[in-house]
Amino acid sequence: MLLVLGSLLTACQVIPQDEQLIEVFTPADSTSFKRTSLLIEFSGWRCVNCPNAAEVAHGLKEQYGEELVVVVMHPESNPNTRYGNNQSVNYTCPEADSIYVHMGGTSTTPFPTGNVNMMNTSGVGAGYFFSENTWATLLSQASREVTRVRIEQEITHTNDNSIDIEVNITNQTDHLIDATLQVWLTEDNIVGKQKMPDNTTNDAYIHNHLLRASISPLWGTKSSIATGESDVCIYHYTLPDKVIAENCNVVSILTIAGVVVQVKETKLTKH
């Protein structure tokens, strides 16, 4: 289903609280952690209204700052992303298409559309998709929810194509949690073509937050974490040739029962 975009080594282990490396991961609060939300923006370079939705996402990102992570997906199953033989307008990746189809996306799903925290309001495919006019309300509701789960990540980028990622999940709830961790690679500042609302083509449009690959297995790494304990997941990943490393971000997404409870985004920097 997926293209092999790099080498991947995954390991997770539960670390008792009294054995954690506190100097590396220090929770800001021992009882509750501020929730960060995920906005998935489904888009396509041939979609004339998608630049307007991108502006909505940009405004929300400015409003929420680090408490919102935006990921843009160009799923190949939607005609708005079609590129034919022109690879210069190919912003798709297999992972984006798999997620889109899993959420019920088809060749007739109207764009632009998006999803907040992987919520599904109806229990069927179309319930995953929300117009840009609803994103602000959904994020406002999500921002009032308190989570007692924290994720932190340490990234080492030692050369142009290899990174090591360590993700620490801390459970401060009063019960065991069964969580799934997904780790994605996104890229900013991609200059390329985009159809605009006036039906012209902007040849120097800047695409941001674009999903490039899944670093973890696409459907995530599962772990059960008891109260007061942490889980550490380690990934070694080779960046695909098509990305510019300094424009990339690592996004870690933690879900419980399919709904996002915490997100962390870290920009790649060399060490």
LINHU-V413739 format. One record per pair of residues at least 6 apart in sequence whose ideal C-beta (glycine too) atoms are under 6 Angstrom apart, sorted by sequence separation. I is the first residue (numbers start at 1). J is the second residue. D is the distance in Angstrom with one decimal. If there is no record, write none. Layout:
BEGIN
i: [I:I]
j: [J:J]
d: [D:D]
END
This chain:
BEGIN
i: [83:121:157:171:195:196:225:239:43:61:74:83:120:253:254:120:155:156:193:194:223:254:61:155:193:253:81:194:154:221:252:57:115:191:153:251:191:41:76:113:114:152:249:250:74:190:74:151:249:77:112:150:188:190:215:248:75:76:104:74:75:104:116:149:215:73:116:186:187:245:77:104:148:75:103:117:148:186:187:184:185:79:185:43:44:184:185:36:37:38:39:40:41:42:80:212:183:47:183:44:46:182:44:44:182:181:180:181:180:45:179:178:176:177:176:181:174:171:187:189:53:188:170:187:187:50:168:169:49:185:186:47:168:186:167:44:184:166:43:183:165:42:182:164:41:181:40:163:40:179:180:56:162:39:161:179:161:38:53:177:37:160:165:167:3:2:155:153:151:37:151:89:37:35:151:153:155:157:35:149:149:151:153:157:32:33:147:71:96:147:156:32:33:93:91:93:95:27:95:25:72:71:72:73:70:71:118:117:118:25:27:117:51:48:45:45:46:48:48:69:69:69:5:12:20:10:12:17:17:16:14:15:38:14:15:12:13:12:38:11:10:38:9:36:8:6:7:6:6:5]
j: [89:127:163:177:201:202:231:245:50:68:81:90:127:260:261:128:163:164:201:202:231:262:70:165:203:263:92:205:166:233:264:70:128:204:167:265:206:57:92:129:130:168:265:266:91:207:92:169:267:97:132:170:208:210:235:268:96:97:125:96:97:126:138:171:237:96:139:209:210:268:101:128:172:100:128:142:173:211:212:211:212:107:213:72:74:214:215:67:68:69:70:71:72:73:111:243:215:80:216:78:80:216:80:81:220:220:220:221:222:89:223:224:224:225:226:233:227:225:243:247:112:247:230:247:248:112:230:231:112:248:249:111:232:251:233:111:251:234:112:252:235:113:253:236:114:254:114:237:115:254:255:132:238:116:238:256:239:117:132:256:117:245:250:252:94:94:250:252:252:139:254:193:142:145:262:264:266:268:147:261:262:264:266:270:146:147:261:186:211:262:271:148:150:211:210:212:214:150:218:152:209:209:210:211:209:211:259:259:260:168:170:260:196:195:193:194:195:197:199:251:263:265:213:221:230:221:223:228:229:229:229:230:253:231:232:231:232:233:260:234:235:263:236:263:237:237:238:238:240:240]
d: [4.7:4.5:4.8:5.3:5.8:5.3:4.9:5.9:4.5:5.6:4.4:4.3:4.3:5.8:5.6:5.0:6.0:4.4:5.7:5.0:4.5:4.5:5.5:5.3:5.6:5.3:5.3:3.5:4.5:5.5:4.7:5.1:5.3:5.7:4.6:4.9:5.9:5.2:4.4:4.4:5.8:4.8:5.3:5.1:4.2:4.2:4.7:5.2:5.2:5.4:5.8:4.4:4.5:5.9:5.5:4.7:4.9:4.7:1.8:5.9:4.4:5.5:4.1:5.9:4.9:3.7:6.0:5.4:5.2:5.6:5.9:5.9:4.4:3.5:3.8:5.8:4.6:5.7:5.1:5.9:4.7:5.9:4.6:5.3:5.7:5.6:5.6:5.0:5.4:5.4:4.9:5.4:4.7:5.4:4.8:5.5:4.2:4.0:4.1:5.9:4.7:5.5:2.8:4.0:4.3:5.5:3.8:4.8:5.2:5.3:5.9:5.2:6.0:5.4:5.1:5.6:5.9:4.2:5.2:4.8:3.5:4.9:4.8:5.1:5.1:4.6:5.7:4.6:5.7:5.9:4.8:4.4:5.4:5.8:4.6:5.7:4.6:5.3:5.9:5.1:4.4:5.1:4.6:5.4:4.7:5.6:5.7:5.4:4.5:5.5:4.9:4.4:5.5:5.8:5.5:5.3:4.8:5.6:4.2:5.9:5.5:5.9:5.9:5.0:5.1:4.8:5.7:5.3:5.6:5.6:5.4:5.1:4.7:5.7:5.0:5.4:5.5:5.1:4.4:5.4:5.3:4.9:5.5:5.1:5.2:5.7:5.2:5.8:5.0:5.8:5.3:5.3:4.2:6.0:5.9:5.9:4.5:5.5:5.5:4.6:4.5:5.6:5.0:4.9:4.5:5.4:5.8:5.9:5.2:4.5:5.9:3.9:5.9:4.8:5.7:5.2:5.3:5.4:5.8:5.8:4.6:4.6:4.3:5.6:5.5:5.9:5.3:4.6:5.6:5.7:5.7:5.0:5.9:5.2:5.7:5.7:6.0:4.4:4.8:4.8:5.7:4.8:4.3:4.4:5.8:5.2:4.7:3.7:6.0:4.6]
END
